[in-house]
Amino acid sequence: SHYALGRDVKLSEEEVTEVIKDAIKNSPTAFNAQSPRAVILFGDAHEKLWNIVEEALKPLTPAEVFPNTQAKIDGFRTAYGTVLFFKETDTVKNLQEQFALYADNFPDWAEQSNGIATANTWTALTSAGLGANLQHYNPVIDDAVAEEWDIPANWQLRSQLVFGSKKGEANEKEFLADDERFRVFH
């Protein structure tokens, strides 16, 4: 995750948009459901999102810790853009009705599909030379986001992928021991 992001991006908004669309279109989904949806925000719209987050969190965050929260949000605001990832719920419901045997699995599979689309988008942006980090301010911002960008009621916000030029290296990451996470059999 790159948290220090800027706007010194060599690609145009149109080129970045195509990178994002291509990554999502080519991400697999169970039963080819294609349930992930995305809203791509640049410029004023990107800044508006982070204003919405700040406004939503201020009354929910203790005053003594809000300056830290605000600094974090300011860091997202100074990035180049944000992809809002949504799950389209009507598709999930329709598949549950069509394939009753698997009905209980479709919500999980839709989440997995959304995760794949998000990870593929992150990887594609990174391959294009950008940095990114993933945020989850839903459901706190859901209503304000839906109102601001006229989001259909059947789109459920799942995450916010912030992206921009890398202003530094990614932070070191600690890993659990392999024997705690992996099992290999022959």
N, C-alpha and C positions, 0 to 999 in steps of 0.2 A: 504494500500500500504506500502510495506517495501522498503525503498530506500537504507538503509545500508545493502548491501548484500556482501557475501564473497564466497569462494570456499571450505569451510569446509563441504562438502556434503558427507553424509554417503552412499548414493546410488551410484551405478556405472552409467556411461553414458548410458549403455544399459538399466538399470532399469528405469532411468529417461525418456529415449526415450519411453519405453513401457507405462509409466504413461501418457505421452503426447498423444501417438497414441490412447490409450484406451479412453481417455477423448474426443478426437476429433471424433473417430469412433462412439461413443455412444451419440453424440450430435444430437438432432433432426434437420432436415432441411425440409423446405416446399417441398412437392411432392417428398420427399426422394432424393433431388437433390445432396446432398453431395458435395456442391460447396466449402466449406472451404478447403484450402490447407495449409500446414505448412512446413517450413524449420527449422530444429533444429540445432543450432550452439553451439559448445563447443570449448574450447581451443583456438587455433590460429584463427579459423573461427569466433568465438564469438568476439575476440579482433579486428579482421579485420572489422567486422560490425561497431564497435564503432569508429574505425579509419576513416571509410567511412563517418560516421555521422559528425565527427569533421571536416574533410576536406570539406564536403559540406556546413557546417554552417559557417565556418570561414569567407569566403568572404561575407556572407549575414548578419553577425552580427556586430553591431558597436563595434569597437576596445575596447571601454571603458567597455562594458558589456561582452565581449567574455570570460574573465577569469572565470566569474560565469558559463557561458555555458560550458566551458571546464571542470570545476570542476564537474558539473553534469554528463557530459559524462564520465569522469574518474570513477565516482561512478558506472555507468553501466558497464564499461569495467572490473571492479574488481569483478563482479558477476561471477557465475558459467557458465551461458549460456543464450541464447536468443532464443525464438521461433518467427519466422517471420510468420505472418498470412496473407494469400492471399485469394482473391476471384477468383474462376475460372470462367471466363466470358463466355466461349463457352457454358457451361451448362445453364447459365442464358438465353443466346440468343436462344438456342434450345427450352427451355421451353416456351419462349415467342412466338415462332413460333407454337409450338404444342398446346398451350392453349391461344389462342388470347384473350379470355374473361378476362384473368388475366394478360395479357402481361405487363401492367404498374406496376404491383405489384412485379414481379420477382426480379428486382434489389433491392427493399427494403427488400424482404424476404431473399435474399442472404446476405444482410448486417446483418439482424437479426440472420441468421444461423451462420454467422461468429462471431457475438457477443456471441452467446450461446456457440460456440466451444471455444472461448477465455476465457469466464467466467468459463466454466467447466474445462478447462486446468488449469487455475489459482487456482481453488478450489482443483483440484486433486494434484497439486504441494504443495499447503498449507497442505492438508491432509497427504502428504508424509513428512511433516516437513520443507518444504522450504518456503522462502518468495518470493514475486514477486511484480513487478510494471509494468504498461502498458504505452508504449510510442507510439507516432505518429509522426515520422519524414518523413513519406511519404507525398507528392510525391517528396520531395527534394532529397531523396536517391534512388528513384526507379530505375533509369537507371544504377547507379553504382552497386546496389545489383543484378539486373538482369544480368549484365555482369559478376560480380564476381562468381555467383553461377549458371550461365546458366539457369536462370529462364525462363520458357516458356512465350511467348508474351501474352498468354491468362490468365496469373496469375497476378492479380492486388494486389499490396501490400496494406494492410489495417492497420497493427499495429505490434508492437514489444513488446513481453512479456519477460521482463528481470527476471531471477530467480537465486536464490542461497541460501546459508546459511544465516540465520538471524543474523546480527551483532548488533541488537538492537531492540527495540520495534517500532511498527508502530506509525507514528505521529497521534496526536489527530485529529479527523475530526469533523467539525462543520456541523450541519444539519439544514435545513429549518424547520420551525414549521410544525407539522403534518397536521394542517388544511390548509396549503398552498399546500400540495402535495397529500393528500389523501381525498377521499370521500367514505363513506360507507353508503349503503342503505339497509334497511330491508324490 
